Amino acid sequence: MYGARILTLVYLGLKKAKIRTVLVSLLIIHFFTILIIVSIGWLAGKGFSYVASIYKDIKIAIIVLILLIIFYYFLKKLITYYVSMVKKGRVKQGYLT
């Protein structure tokens, strides 16, 4: 982007262009440079907000998944403990039913 300005100055200098032509040319180049940079920044911002919203949804899903795994782990431990107690004869079968 910045190279276009230098090339324009060199080209117009070699042509011995008037200052008004140089200024108009530079104004046009700056306009397009700013337009491109702002567009890239806007798209990057939109992409970041999109990624952030996906991250938020993924974060909620991961938390729910972790809670389900913890619940499954404790439920499995409880059932294993109950079965071992039934086998040892310390708890009657059907005690929890």
TAPE-V777427 format. One record per helix or strand of 3 or more residues. SS is the DSSP state (H for helix, E for strand). FROM is the first residue (numbers start at 1). TO is the last residue. If there is no record, write none. Layout:
# TAPE-V777427
ss: {SS & SS}
from: {FROM & FROM}
to: {TO & TO}
This chain:
# TAPE-V777427
ss: {H & H}
from: {2 & 19}
to: {14 & 88}
